[in-house]
Structure formats: structure tokens, C-alpha cells
């Protein structure tokens, strides 16, 4: 009974919850609380990297019943040991001091224009031959829905028009086509003969294909020191096959929100926005990942609230409690709205569902019903730091949804927070 009582006591729980590793940005500090009624020796391997309570010494005698502070002095890694009576090891943890990173939160509604790598097969259809027989060369050659046709006869595909041209030329010559296809992580080849459709009077492959996608989302951040941005917070998939779209090329542009269809239980709403004709290109699209779209950006877009960069948070710093999101309700003006982070999932590796958020702002609920399509990527700010982005709405409770940690979005943009020097995007 005594052992059980000790293990459930508050000091023991506090001590047991201490991590084995701390990450600190340069210029910041971290409070360590053992909550144990004992004194101990604290030994810092590299006091030039981390100071204890503002002192650059290697050894300290501290009362563990009171919290002490680890303060970053220089970027690098060090080890901190805590020993009872200077001899009995109590706790050892690693401390990683990472160079300070600041980015500019977005919130602007953006238009996304993306061309896929090759063309995506989204369906099959039957062609009518002279004898009224109906065939589908693509289906018979085992070209499947979700396949990406990268090249035909060794020629890299850039659009659907190129497929039509090569098909017509081969059909007239009575030659077959050699298709190079990406199927998941596998590269395969298929050969098929174009068929002259007696109804359309043209040569066809019996495939429905698509080479582009367009939509509306929200800019999450712009990192001026790296010339990159992140947006959406989730992957863009093809509407028919639900497969992620592999980026060939693309761009994001300013849009103008014209109206909002409110979310209701069981029916998510959406932002309606106009793309500007010959509008200014804000950035290129180079990657489409489970955490959004990423690419190059050369300047901070207009209409935002923030003109200067603010700190970002490590995933482990995000906590339950009040926060704010940035998004657009009308036109192009970014506004700030109150939310609550109601649950945080502890993650040491990238996962999309990092937090559950609930909209608290009456004006946002009145205008949107909560979260609507097009708000994906809306930045989440907590305690003056960018901590994440909205990713999904709960269909049966549109005032609630998921958010992802900003750390994982930064990583996909080419900026890592677990190394002594941030990796710059290529």
C-alpha cells in the first residue's frame, strides 16, 4: 500500500512526466519542475550551451522542491544530469538548443492551380467500332484508375492535349503506344493500340484522364529567411480517385471571397471565391504532402494581419486552452477569431491529427457555422506563437475540427526543428 500511495502522489507523477529530452530555441528558456522535497547536484555537460538559473557553471546544488530554469546560451546539444547526494543518478536528459525560427502567419484565402506530373487515369469508357463492337483498349491493357501515365513512347507528358496528339498519330500509322505508368511506388509499362471510335471519328484509348486541379484554401505561413511557404494543412487528392496528386507544376494566387455557405450538422459548408484574371502569382507549388502544399515565395502577401515574423512552437509546447485563428470571411481581409484547443495529442513523429479545436468566436459561428471548406490551412496562434493549422471539420459538429502542428508543416517546407541548423529548402 505504501508503494502504491507513493506512485500515485503528485511529486512522483510530476517527476515521472519529465521528458528525457528538451528542445529550446535560442534566446528562450525552459522550466524544469521535479517537485521532490530533496536537494540534488545538477551537472551541465556544456554550460556554454545551456545555463541553469542564468549561471554558466558546470555544477549546482539545487532544492528540487522548486523549479529551475534551463536557459539557452548558444545553439548545440548538451546533457544535464541530476544526482541525489552528488552520487545517485536520478535523471539524465538531453537538451537541444535550436537556432531561433520566426515566420509570418498567413490567413489569406488563396487560389490553387496545380498541374499533375503526367496525367491521371480517372475512369474507363467504351469505344464503338465499325462492327458496333464496344471495346476499351486501356482497360483491356490493365491500365487502372489511379494510375499516372508519365510518358508515351518515351515522351514525357505535360498535358492531356499531348496524349490526344500522340494517340491520333499512332492510330493513323497503325502503331501501338508504349505507356510508362506510376502505380503507387511502382513504375510499370503497358502497350495498347489506339481504336478509331466510329461515333467520335477519332482515335481513342478508352480512358478518362485528368492533368490539373484547382481549388481554394488558406495560406498558413511565409518563411522570409527561407523564401518558402506552407498552406492547406492537408494533401490535395483527385476528386474521383481520392489519390494524392503528384505535382508537376503549379502556383498559388490571390482570391476574393464572395460568399460563404454555412456548415450544418452532417453538411460542411464552403467558401466561394473568385480567382483574379491574370492575378498576381504569390508562389509556386513544388510539393503536395499529407500536411499541405509547399513551394517558393519571395515576399509577404498583402491583406494579412502580420507584417513581421513571430516565433513558432515545437509540437510539445502546444497546450490545451485558448488560441486564435486567422482567416478571411469576406473579400481579402484577414481577421482574427477566438478558438479553444480542447485536446492535444503527444507526437514525436509527424501525424496529421495533432489537436482538436473548437470555434468559440460568436461572429465566426454566425458567419460560417464554424469551420468550412476553404478554411483548411488557417493559422493557429497561441501565446504569441504559430502552433499549427486547421485541417478538417467534424461533419457532425462543424464548430469543431482537427489541426496539425506547425512543426510538421515546416518540416515538409524544408525547415527542420530537430537539428542544430535548419535545413534550407532546395
N, C-alpha and C positions, 0 to 999 in steps of 0.2 A: 504493500500500500504506500509506503514512503517513497519508493522509486517512482510509482505511478504519479503520486502527487507532485513530485519534483519535475517530472517530464511535462506535466500539464501547466506548470507555473508560468507566469508571464515572463520572468527573466530567461527561463530555458527556451521558451518559444521565440523570444526576440533573438537570442543567441543562435538558435537552430535556423532561423530565417536569414541569417547573414550569408551573402553570396561568397563564392570562392574567388570572384573576380570583380573588379570595379573598373569602369571606364569613365574618364573625366576629360572634358575639353580644356584646352589651355585657358588659363585665366579663371577657371571655376574651381569649386571645392566640393567635397563630399563628406557628409556627416556619417560617422560610424557609431552605432549605439549597441553596446554589448548588454547593458542593463544587468550587470553582475556585481554584487557587493564585494568585490575583491580588487586588489591592486595588481598590476602586471607590468612587465617590461615590454615595450613596443620597439621593435628593431626595423629600421628602414634600410634596405639594401643600397638604394641610391638617393640620398637626401637632396641631391642636386635636381632630381626629377620631381619628387614629392616631399613636401614639408608637413609636419604634424603640428597642428595648432600654430601655424605661422613660423615655426622654427626649423631651420635647416640643420638638424642634428641626426645622428645615426641611431641613438638610443634614448628612450624616455621611460620614466616611471610614471604610470597613469592610474587614476582611480577609474575602473571600468564601470562604475555605477553612473558615471556621467559620460555623455557622448564626446568624442573628439573629432577633429576636422582634418581631412586629408586635402592639402592644397597643392594644386599643380604649379610647378616652377618651370618645367621645360618638357617638351614632347619626348616621349620614350616610355620604356617599361621598367617596372621595379617590383620588388617583392617586399611585403610587410609581414613580419612575424609578431605574434603576441604570445608571451610566455609567462606563466604563473611563477612567481618567485625567481624569475630570470632563468629558470631551468626547464619547467614542464611545458611543452608545446600545447597551446590552447587553440590557436587559429593561425593559418597562413593564407594570405590571399595575394593575388597578382593585381597590380594597378597599371592600367594602360592610359597614358596621357596622350590624347589625340589633338592635333592642331585645330584651333578654333574654326568652325564652319558656320557661315551665315548664308542664307538665301532669301530671296524676295518672294513672299507669298503671292499667289495669283488671285483666283476667284473670277477672272474674266471668262465669259462664255465664248468658246472657240468653235469654229467650223473645222472639221477634219476631212481632208481629201486624201485618199490613200490608194495607190496602185499596188496590186499584189505582185509578188515575184512569180512570173509566169501567169498562167490562167488557171482558175479553179473550176473543177467539174462539179456542177450543182444538180445535174439530173441527166436522164436519157430520154430520147424521143425516137419514134419510129419514122422511117423514111419510106415513101411509096415508090416502088419500082415500076417499070413498064408493064409487067405482068400482074400488077396490083399486089404483088407480094410486099409485105411490110417488114423492114429489117432495121436494126440499129448496129452499125459497124462498131461503134465504140463499146457498147455493152457486150457484144459478142467477142471483142478482143480483150475483155476483162479490164476495161478502164472503168474505175469505180467512182461513185460520188464521194467527194472529199479529196480525190487525187489532185495534185497540182502538176500541170503539164509545163515543164520548164523549157523544153526545146522540141523542135520538129526538124528532123533530118540534120541535127547538129546546129540549127539556127536558134539562138536564144529568143524567146517570145517576149514581146513588150506590151502587146495588147491583142484584143480579140480580132481586130482587122487583119493582123498578120496571120492568124490562124486561117481566116477565110481565104486570104490570098494564096497561101501555100496549099490549102486543100483544093482550090479551084485549079491551080497549075498542075498538081499531081493527078487530079481527076481527068483532065484533058489529055494528059500523056499516058493515062492508064497505068500509073505507077502507085505503089503503096507508100505510106508515110511511116517513118520511124519516130515514135514519141518517147521522149525521156521524161519520166514521171517521178515526182516525190510523193511517196506514200508513207506518212509518218516520218520515221528516221531512215527509211529505206529508199534507195534510188533504183528504179526498175525501167525496163524498156518494153514497149508494146508496138506491134506493127499492124496497121489496118489500111484497108483500101477504101478511098472515098466512094460514095454512091451518089449517082445522079438522081435526085428527087424529081419524079415526073410531075409533081404538083408545083414545087417551087422553081423547077427548071434550073437548078444549080446543084453543085456537088456539096455534099454534107457528110459529117462524121456521126450524126445521131447523138450529139452531146449538147447539153445546155452548159454554157461556160460563163464565167464572170471574171473581170480583171480589175475591178475597183470597188471601193466602198466610200461612203460619205455619211457624216452624221454630226451631232452636236454634243459637246461635252464641256468640261471646265478645266482651265489651267490650274495646276497645283502650285508649281514653283518655277522660278527662274534663278539659276545659279550664275551670277555675273562673273565670278572668278574662273568659271569653267566653260562658260558660253553654252550651257545646256539647259534644258527644261524637262519637266515631267508633267503629265496630265492624265486625267480619267481615273486612275487608280485600279483599273481592271482591263483585261485583254479585250480587243475588238475581234469578234467572231463573225463569220459569214452567216447571214440571216437564215439561209436554207440548210446548210450542213452543220452549223454550230461549231465549225472547226476554226481555230485561230488563223487569222490572215497573216501570211508571211509578207513582210514589207519589201516591195521592190523600190518604191519611191513614194513621197507624199509630202504634204505641207499642212500647217495649221494657219487659219486666218481669223480675223475679227468677224464677229457676227453681231446681229442686233436682235435681242429678244422681243418678239412681237406680242406673244400671249403665253399663258400657262394653262394647261389642262390639269385641274387639281387631282391629286391622288385620293382614292377612296379605298375602303377595305375591299381587298380582292382585285383591285384595279389600279395599278400605278399610273400616275399622270405623266406629263412630259412638258418640257419647254419647247415652244415653237420659235424658231429664229430664222432670219434671212441672212444668207451669205451675200457679201457685197460683191457686185460685179467688178472684176479687176481690183479687188480689195487687197490691202497690204498683207503680204505673207509675213507671219510672225516667226515661223521657224520651220525647219524640215523635220520629217518623220524618218527615223532610222531604225527604230526598234518598236515592236509590239509584243509586250510581255504580259504575264498574269497581273502585273502591277501597273499597267497602263502603256501609254506611248511616250517615246523619248526621242530627242534629237537635238539639233543645233539651234541656238537662239542668240542673237547678237545684241539685243537691247531690251530693257524692261518695257513690256507692252503698256499702252495707255489704259486709262479708266480704272486702274487699281487703287486700293487704299494705301498700300505700302510703296514708298519710293526708295526706301533704304532696306538693306538686308537685316534680318533678325536671326537669332540663334535657332538651331534645330535641336530636337531632343533625341536621345537614344531611346530605343524601344523600351528599356527597363525603367525609364524616367516617367513614362505616361502613367497617369493615375486616375482613378475614378473621381468624378467631381465636375464642376462647371467648366465650360470651354466655349469657344465661339467658332463659327464657320463663316467663310467668305463666299458669296455667290451673287448672281445677278437675277433680279426679278423683272426688270423692265429696261429696255434699251441696252445700254452698255455699262451702266454704273454699277460697280461692285459695292455691296453693302455687307455689314457685319450682323450676325444673328446669334442669339444665345442657344446653346445646346447643353446637354449633360452627358458626360461619358459614364455610362452605367455599369460597364463591365470591361475589364482589361485582361486579355489572355497573355500569359507569360510566354514569350517566344525567343529562342536563341538562334533559330534559323528562319528564313523567310516563309511566311504563311499569309494568306490573303485576309483572313478574318481576325484582325488583331484587337479590335474593340467593338463594343456595341454602343451606339449613340442614340440619344433621344432628343428630338427638337423641342425646345421649351419656349421659343420666341412666339408670342401670340400673332404678331404680324406675318411672320413666315408661314405659320399654320393656316392663317386666314387666306393667304395668297396661293398657297401650294397644296395644302392638306398635309404638309410635312416634307417628305423627300420625293422628288420626281425625277424621271429620266432626263438627263442633261445636266443634273447636279453632280454626277459622278466626277470626282477629282476635286470637289470643293475643299479648300484647305481647312484643317482643324488647328486652331490656335489655343494653347493652354499655358498660362503663366508666362506669357510673352515669348513663347517658343512655338515653332511649327512642329506639330507632333504627328500629323497624319493627314489622311484624305478620306472623304466619303466614297464608298464603293458600291453599296447595294441598299435597296429599300426592302423592308419587310412587307410582303404583299398584304398580309392581314393586319398590319399596323403601320401605315405609311409615315407615322411620326417617328418611327424607329428604323434603324438600319445598321449596316456594318461599316467599319472604317479600317484602313490598313495603316501600319506605322510608316512614317516618312522615311525611316532608315532604309526600308526595303526598296522604296521608290528611288531614293538617292543611289543605292547600290546598282539598280538597273540603268541609271543615268550615267554610271561610270565613276561614282564617288563612293568610296567605302569608308566606314567609320570605325573599322576594327584594325586599322594599321597606323603606323606612326606617321605616314604621309598619305594623304588622299590620292587615290589613283585618278588621274585625269582621263576624261572620255576621249576616245580616239576619233 
